[in-house]
Amino acid sequence: MSPSTRRTVLSRGSWPESRRIASVLRSETVGGVLLMVAAVIALIWANTPLADAYAALRDFHIGPSALHLDLSLSEWAADGLLAIFFFVVGLELKREFVAGDLRDPRRAALPVVAAVGGMAVPAIIYVLINRGGAAGALDGWAIPTATDIAFALAVLAVITTHLPAALRTFLLTLAVVDDLLAVTVIAIFYTSELELPYLMLALVPIALFALAVQRRISSPLLLVPLAVLAWWLVHLSGVHATVAGVLLGFTVPVLARSGAPDEHGPAERFEHRIRPLSAGFAVPVFAFFAAGVTVGGLSGLTDSLGDPVTIGIAVGLVAGKLIGITATTYLTAKLTRAELDSELSWIDVAGVALLGGIGFTVSLLVGELAFAGDHLRGDHVRIGVLFGTVTAAVLATIVLRARNRVYRTLAEAESRDEDGDGVPDVYQRPPTTDT
């Protein structure tokens, strides 16, 4: 097999795809910084003499009880605002399957397998640690399986590393698949009581929403009421209401009417409008209400870190993601007789895998669903997620900063355009064949 056609994993993609990925990551980075700030404020507030005020705000109920919407502010953030986040996730998934890396089975195989490994190994580690433990502890098996792309990108921004295009694409695609699997887990395993009539009724506004966007109707006066009605009916059905966001996102077309990829297609226009609301408001507000845990001093922290639930979450996020993503990527390369791209090293894959251990937003959401009503265990979940996320971020920083000189060289090469045609020269070379 010639060098130009050899099988590789994590090779550089096309210029349009790399440019789109870079644009998405810039938006997510800003949201990630806001998320971090909101979480830190909540954590500090919950451990000051004003902690009761934070708890009162978080537990303040508002909404019409006749519509079964008498929810606390934290519940509104988890059920309502995160539906906006998951709508954007649905748009991303649709775009990836139609016009992104996931449309090509060969390129899709690696991030899909890596995402599955990155969810399976943390879940196994959690179960092994909590097997035979306190009653109900195993309900949290899915908590360490999530990846928070916004938080991970905020870490990259803080450490100012020049992550190569291939690794950026791998990280985002991995996170998109991870989000799809997380939504599936939430819908299947964390639906306690299913009210089928309401779920069937929810299909009506979802279908009308789909019909409208397929006809290229984008008026908020029509689409927002349909989306809210679909969200409410899914909420009444017992399925977590954020699932409605993903389903609605899936209905938005990606391609132009001609059938060709279009940078200004409906999905991208929706994403451009709604992503700032999701990343800049919805997710940080959820983080503010979800991250505030009263540690109770050194003794309280010690007690929390001694709980198998906390240990399982933290170890699952750090070791589970590292082993799961790195091992499945390596095995995929070996089983397909492919080579890692010559510009990268396996330590780079490990660094990205550690970034995958930053599982803040969805991990906290799953924790709330798994241990609803158990405040002590809920606090231990928050501590486990925070401890695991911070540990994964620190380790990722060490690994990626050690490679930053290499990344800087690659970044310079990926921006060099000597012929002045607007396309960096590296994207005009004969491509390698990805698995």
C-alpha positions, 0 to 999 in steps of 0.5 A: 500500500502506497504512503498516499493511500495507507490506512490511518487513524486521526488523519486531517479532514477536509478544509471545509470540515476543519473550518466548521469545527474551528468555528463551533469550538470557538463558540463552545469555548466562550460558553465553557468559560462561563460554565466554569465561572458559574460553577465556581460561584455556586461552589463558593456561595454554598460554602459561606455563611450565606449557604442557606440563601443559595439553597433557598434560591435553588429550591424556590418553586415557581410555575403553574401546578395545574399544568404539573409545572410547579418546579424549583429553579434547579428543576427548571434549569435541568428540565427546561434550560437544558432542553435548549442545550440538547436541541443544539446537540440534536442539530449537531448530531443531524449535521454530523450524520448528514454532512460531517464526519459521521456521514462516512462510515470509515471516518465515523467508525473511530469516534463511535467506537471510542465513544462507546468505549469511553462510556462502557469502561467508566460504567464498569469501573463504577459498578465494580466499585459499588457492587455489594455496596449500599442499596441504590448505589448502582443507580448511578452507573451512568454518571461517569460516562458523559463528556462535557465538550464546553468545559473541555474546550474551556480548559484548552483555552486556559492552557492555551494549547494549539490542538491540531485539527485532527484532534479537535475534530476527533474530540468534537465528534467523540463528544457529539456521539457521547451526547447521543448515547447519553440521551439514549441512556437518560430516555431508557434507564432514567424513565421511572413511569412512562405515560404513553398517551402523553408521549404519543401526543408529543409526536403531534407538535414534533411532527408539525415542527418537522413539517414547518422546518422542512418547508423552511419556515423559521418564524419563532411565532410558530416554532417556539410554541410547537417546541414548548408544547412538545417539551411539556408533553414529553415532561408529562410522559415521564421521559426526561424533557430534554429528550424533546430537545434532541428530537426537535433538533433532529427534524431540522434539515441540514442540506440546501434544497438542491441537496448540496451541503450549504453553510447557510442551511436551516440546521446551521442557521438555527445553530448560529442563533441558538448556540449563544443562548445555550452556551452563554445562558442555559448551561451556565445557569444549570451549572450554577444550580447543580454545582453548589454543594456544601462540603462541610469542611475537611471532615465533610470532604473526607467523608464524601471522598470515602463514599463508594459512589463518589469514588466510582464517579471520580475514578470512572471519569479519570481512569475509565475515560482514559482507558476506554477511549485510548484502548478502543482507539488503539484496538481499532487501529490494530484490527483495521491494520491502520497506523496513527497519523504520522504527525501525532503520537499515542500520547496525544490520544491519551490527552484527548481521552483525559479531556473526555473525563471532563463530564460536568453538565450531563454527569450532574444531570444524570446524578440528579436523575439517579438519586432524585430526593436523596440529598446526601447522595446528591451532594456526594455525586456533585463532589465526585463529578467536581473532583473527577472533572478537576483531576481529569483537567489537570492531567490533560493539561500536563499531557497536552502542555508537554506536547504544545511545541509539536502542536504549535508547529502543526498549527503553523503548518495548518494555517500556511497558505503560500499560494494565497488561494484561501485554503491552507496548503496542507489541505490540498495534499493527497489525502490518506485513507482513514479507517 
